[in-house]
């Protein structure tokens, strides 16, 4: 069983706000995982985007899961 009960799936094309802004806020509220699912990006671009999100999250949430 994963160490979280729910997770968020990214969709930057339909999001009203930048994930680099809302992800730290949701993590502070208890979110523990994010599935980066950006179908229009190449694998390299998706990996780069996931790294941007990880960097935006910062060191405050070391157990946060990206998949």
TAFENDA-V185665 format. One record per backbone hydrogen bond with DSSP energy under -1.0 kcal/mol. NH is the residue of the N-H (numbers start at 1). CO is the residue of the C=O. E is the energy in kcal/mol with one decimal. If there is no record, write none. Layout:
<<NH;CO;E> <NH;CO;E>>
This chain:
<<8;33;-1.8> <10;35;-3.0> <14;11;-1.2> <15;11;-1.1> <21;18;-2.0> <22;18;-1.7> <23;19;-2.5> <26;22;-2.6> <27;23;-2.6> <28;24;-2.1> <29;25;-1.2> <30;27;-1.1> <31;26;-2.6> <34;65;-2.4> <35;8;-3.3> <41;38;-1.8> <46;42;-2.9> <47;43;-2.3> <48;44;-2.2> <49;45;-2.4> <50;46;-2.5> <51;47;-2.1> <52;48;-1.9> <53;49;-2.2> <54;50;-2.5> <55;51;-2.6> <56;52;-2.2> <57;53;-1.8> <58;54;-1.4> <64;61;-1.5> <65;32;-2.7> <67;34;-2.2>>
